[in-house]
Amino acid sequence: MSSLALPAYLASAESTVSLQNTILEEVISKHLISEDEMFATYLSKWQGIPGAALPSDSLPAKQSFWDTPVITQVRLVVEESKLDAFQRAQFLASSAPHSGDWLHHVGSG
């Protein structure tokens, strides 16, 4: 769970940055506070995750953008923990795209 807290914080902070700036406009204009140091620290930590890359334009507010590198790393750890070919095949089959599509058809026929 803690591995998902970092991207959740970054997505929330980025999606509300304009509101934060509006609320804190006077304080920011008087230079009483600087850039959000916590956000900068966590952003740096997130960038240390293999596969984490920031877009060249603006930071996305979508949670999925921030989650993807973490989920990819966790998936790799779980896959590598599978000791034999049978376990690995089960994991890969269950995590393949559309592997749960059959659940949408249960009871509808």
C-alpha positions, 0 to 999 in steps of 0.5 A, a space after each residue: 500500500 505504501 508504494 501507491 501512496 507516493 503516486 496518489 499524493 503526486 496526482 492529487 497535488 498536481 491536480 490541485 496546484 492551480 487551486 492551491 496557488 489561487 488560495 495562497 496567491 498573496 502569501 506566494 506573491 510576498 515570497 513568504 513561502 517557496 515552491 512546495 518542497 514536499 512535492 519536489 521531494 516526492 517528485 524526485 523520489 518518483 523519478 527514481 523509479 525505473 520507467 518513471 519519466 516526466 512529459 516535456 510539457 506539463 505534469 499530468 493530473 491523472 492518477 494512472 500516469 503516476 501509478 504506472 511505473 510503480 505498478 510495473 515494478 511491483 508486477 515485475 517483483 511478483 513475476 520474478 518471485 514465481 519459482 517454476 514455469 507453472 506458477 509463472 504461466 498462471 501469473 502471466 495468464 491472469 494478468 494478461 489484457 482481457 483475462 477477466 473478460 469472461 466475467 462480464 458474460 457470466 450469468 448473461 447467457 
